[in-house]
Amino acid sequence: MLDAAEIEALLLSLRISAVAVLFALPLAIAAAALLANRRFPGKSIVDGLLHLPQILPPVVVGYLLLVALGTRAPLGAWLLHNLGIRFAFSWTGAALAAGIITFPFQLRAIRLSIEAIDGGLGQAAETLGAGRFDRFLNLTLPLALPGIIAGAITAFAACLGEFGAIITFVSNIPGETRTLPLAIYSALQSPGGEAEAAKLSALSIVLALIGVTLAEFADRRVRVFAGR
Amino acid sequence: MSISVQLRQDFGGFILDAQFAIDRPGITALFGPSGSGKTSIVNAIAGLLRPQQGRIVIGDDVVLDTKSNLFTPPRARHVGYVFQDARLFPHMSVETNLRFGWRRRAVRADEAEFARVVSLLGLESLLARRPLKLSGGEKSRVALGRALLSAPRLLLLDEPLAALDSARKSEIYPYLERLRDEAKLPMLYVSHSLDEVARLADDIIVLKDGRAIAHDPVFDMLADLQFSELTGAPSHGAVIDTHITEHRVEDGLSALVFDGGVLLVPLLNRPIGNRLRVRIRAEDVMLAAEEPRAISANNVLLCSVTAIRETGTTHVDVQLLCGKAKFLARITRASAKRLALASAMPIFAITKSVIVDPQTS
């Protein structure tokens, strides 16, 4: 049904998306916890910067990454020589780009669910002897779980579809950075690739439907857990 | 454990400026209308509100002193707080809720203590449930248990019954009464309901416009002729502390003894020896200068008049002392003149047993 190159693109897409979401998730939780229910000078600037990747054209994000992390860029060269981490023209770079582009999805969902938690619960926990970190771990995190999972699933789906930032930053290398959308694009570029493009598009649609169903299911289970 | 509280906070127009001390265990009611500053006071004691100026001492421990910029955060105050809306953690079972403060206690307690509180509040069958599945009364009991198990030095209760209907209230009363009668813990009970206060409190602090204007034992306060005027609350009637001594099943009556005599009330379904607070409304008491004979009323008590106060064009209120018990009678001004009522004069108070209102469920 699927040939080796198609399976490769599928698995690559899943891997890049999973890595992107998993690495961005803790950062999104930390940022959401900092932004929710708190005021500090410069909050709106921080807020705006964190949401920038969602507003900028993905190609611009890809370009900025290339400028910062390309092998000849100072930061990229430093990472490569000292830590052996290479983002340019590698699948890790694709994951980084996808993670940055979809970070605001996670941030927004998690922040909304943290802000929906009744502040009185935190006060009750305080009078029962729980300090700040204790309350974060035992109240905020479990009660925000519906939002965390919703954010992660949405971000995962968005990662699967990311095109502009990936192709700009890490190019379109079969087996390394050619995810499903890039494979569809390549198929359309080659003569007689329409059938191939249709097949991969159908695959993308199936993936999206699975994602939506999964999100719905997880949401219901988690809401029961969180007592909502 | 004594607690002293002095606070001043300007809420932009409304000024809270209260000072009081509690020096015995049991329930002290913080009584006043909505907006009189009750919740702000308990929030300041718990540390949830940091007042502009004030000093709060629990035992020897100064937890707030704005002069020396001292502020102990809530988690280090060891003050239990039962919120009006219970505030149970929705993602935890009842047992995990109960153990939340328990696990964070400074000194580990043994399981027997946990079991004791669970049984005191009748929570055995609820332990595995989620808060979402509890009734309002059950939530209150769990919140009370959770606070008790955190080993507080002082327990704050902010209108814990206000959200409950009267059936649910009478479900909670016995637990609070038991807690009060064990008399181990000072409790500050916020309420605007005179019924609750009359039934539960040992002492009453009256709060008005942000100030603590009176602080007396409940039996004295409710028999105070100025009480209605002081609080703006309608007359409630005095409360007398009694014990059940006898059930006269053939007459359908129970005998309640108090310092000053015996009251007969309709047969009670409670064991002999039980403590019982009895409310006597001023409107339900008649006065006689001579001992009445051949009268249908069961309760004739020899009292002395301690104070008289005119309350409008028709009535006077009379404060009576019977043994050490105080209560009130409301009679017409004409009757008072006919009886030539005067302070220190002996008088017989008559109240039908059926109208005595023992506040029991």
Interface residues (C-beta under 8 A of the other chain):
Chain A: D118 G120 L121 Q123 A124 A125 E126 T127 L128 G129 A130 G131 D134 L139 P142 L143 F225 A226 G227 R228
Chain B: A46 G47 L48 P73 P74 R75 A76 R77 H78 V79 G80 Y81 F83 D85 R87 F89 P90 H91 M92 F100 G101 R104 R105 R130 P131 L132 R146 A147 S150
